[in-house]
Amino acid sequence: MRAGLRGRNPPSYDLERRDAHSETLAERATPIRLYLVNPRNPLVSLTHVRESYWNHYRVWKPLGLAVLAALTPPEWEIAIFDENVRVPDYGTLPHPDLVGITAFTSQASRAYDLAAQFRGRGVPVVMGGIHATMCPDEAAARVDAVVTGEAEPIWAQVLADVRQGDLRSRYDGAHADMDEVPPARHDLLTGDYACGAIQTTRGCPLNCSFCSVTAFNGHRYRQRPIANVVREFGAIRERHVLIVDDNLIGTRPEDIARAKDLFRAMIQAKLHKQWIGQVTINLADDEELLALAAQAGCTGVFVGFETLTAEALRALGGKRHILEGRDFAASVRRIQRHKILVAGSFIMGLDTDEPGIGRRIAEAAIRYGVDVLNTLFLTPLPGTRLWDELERRGGIAADRFPEDWQYYTLTFPVARYASLSCGDILREMETCDGVFYSRWNIVRRVWRSVWQGRQPFATLVSNLSYRSNLRLSRQACRDFVSSRAPAEPV
């Protein structure tokens, strides 16, 4: 891995200036200014909200920053900047005393650019999130302090150290006590979004080889108190809400029972919200759970089907016991009978994937009856078993770090695939999307939704959004492939 091998950048302000600045902060009576920034990756087409109206329905709020804002003492004046909806001219804004940046791996390149800008103005920069946790040395070379893991338990210490002029280079967070996670500062993220956001659980016991959730949030499935969740739900101004949990319902009997209790509490509170969430397909196995979810406002779920073959499923680990041997079409129908839309996700580029995989995935998704298809390239993310495996065998193709992190969006072929060249897998992806999102197939899905009384407008919006983004992102992907294999036709 090349990331983190460059020398540490010198601080943009010397120690004497930093000490004087920090001493002033500790003594200041007026509010201290904090900027929290969610960086934009311009290669992610769904952030192009001005080019595509439908993307307003698919840009989610940076909930983690809003939770940190809720943990920030009142003497701090806070502003959250989500570059996914608008990139401000930071030079014209009031001078901040501290900048906190979060980043997924695909946002890291932009995060480092922002850090350089603010540090050049003498502003200390703290970086946290999944990428900083998985690549702390790389991040530490470009910011003043790195926060690894969940930041809630350590955030107060970071702010106190800034005020005292004693900011350390690294803070190691821990798995937060879910009883103590406060409601997010939703008031700091108004406008620009069609959907609100909330979290009710953290952690995942499935530990799929391609996913960094377990490495970051742990194996233990942790739940916020139901009363806290319901109160925060009621405070969200948007009618439509995304529940950001990696698996809302869990897999064990006690997890399912808790999900039912949550839905009952939401029904009793009469929240009048419509929400979508990520679940495993075992949602379809419990009619009571489905009925309660629908009554509580569930209008759609994201389900990871991952692959078409049992062999590939075994290699991925994690969900095998949930997915293997299942009648997916029947499971999808059971969910849809409760007027819940199903978005299905597949991975392309597994060792078992051969020419023709694009059409096979599209046809399987049509056969299953999913309302939306999201097919992603197999992408090795730092901190996953997949990363370790591909790095060991020389399978990481986009390795010019940190610049290449921008391509780790799951929509670029950044790895070397066993049976498909870079150009081949791009053509397979275009075939998959072209078949599933053909005009005729979109019309069929919308008509089926009308016939079944199942949110035809939402079906239309989601399909048009995906189709629009495919056009926006396809050229960027072709340019990437051409730049990595210029002699190969794309």
Beta strands, then each sheet from edge to edge (+ up, - down):
strand 1: 32-38
strand 2: 76-82
strand 3: 98-102
strand 4: 125-128
strand 5: 145-148
strand 6: 170-172
strand 7: 195-198
strand 8: 201-202
strand 9: 222-223
strand 10: 240-243
strand 11: 274-279
strand 12: 298-306
strand 13: 341-348
strand 14: 372-377
sheet 1: 2+ 1+ 3+ 4+ 5+ 6+
sheet 2: 7+ 10+ 11+ 12+ 13+ 14+
sheet 3: 8+ 9-
end
